[in-house]
Amino acid sequence: MVNDERGSCRGTDARGQCLESDRIFSLAEQYRPVIDHDPQRVNVVVKAGHVEIVGDTQVIPRKLLAILQEQGLLAATPPERRAALERLLTDLYST
């Protein structure tokens, strides 16, 4: 998975103007030919900023978790465990 961070923003002011870019890595920096050409690998490009993918104290990495589940790399969360998972994620990613 690579994330296209172009135009992403970590925070905006009251007028919606970007205060801080969320661009850390270019697409070129994220590609590795030896890995990317492996026939068992599915390359997913996600339009999202860095923090939106990895998370921080204010952002839970829901996009990353969803992609890992969609690709079968992480088991789907059973409905009866979703509330507990949400509490855990909130505890892990809150300040």
N, C-alpha and C positions, 0 to 999 in steps of 0.2 A: 504494500500500500504506500502510496505517496500522496502528499496533500499539496494542492495548488493554493498557496497562501497569498497569491497576488490580490491586492485590493482588500485584504482582511484588516480588521481593526480590533484592538483589545478593549477599547473604550471610547465613548463619544461624549461630547458636551451636551448641554441642554438643547442646542440647535441641531444636534445630530452630526456635528463635525467630528472627524476622527481625531482623538487626542494622542493615540499611540498605535503605530502599526503592529500587526500580529504576524508579520512576515519575518521568518528566521532563516529558512532554507529555500533556495530556488529549486525548481523541479530537477534541473541538471544535477544538483548536489545530492538528490535523493535516489537517483538511478544508479544501479550497479549491474553492468552487463552480465557478469558471471551469474548473478542471482536472478536477474530479470529474464534471462533466456532459459531458465530451468522449465522444462515442459510441465512439471507438476505445480508450478506457481501461477496464480492468477493475479495479474496486476490491476489494482483498483486505484483510480485517481479520485481524490475527494476534494471538492472545493471547500476549503476550510482553513482557518488560521491555525498557527501552531498550538496555542493554548486550547483552542476548541477541540483539538485532537488529543493532546496529552493531559489536559486538565491543569488546574491550579486551585488555589484556595477559594476561588469564586466560581469556577467552572468544572462541572463533572463531565468527564470525557464520554458522553453518551454516544456520539457519532462513532468513536472507535469501538466501543462495546457492540454497537449495532452491526458494524461491518464485520467484526470478528465472528459474531453469531451468524450473519448472512453467509459467510464463507465457510461455516462449519468448523471454525477453529476454537470456538467457545460455545458451550452448550446453551441452548435457549433457556431462558428463565421460566420455570413453570408459573402459571398465574398465581397460585397460592403462595409463591415466594417473592413476588414482585415488591410487595410493601416492605418486606424485610431487607431486600436488596437495596431499595431506595433509601432506607434508613442507614444502612451500612455505607453506601456511597456518600450520603450527606455527612456522616461522621468523618469519613476519610478525607473529604475534600473541603471541609469547612475550616475556618480559622479558629 
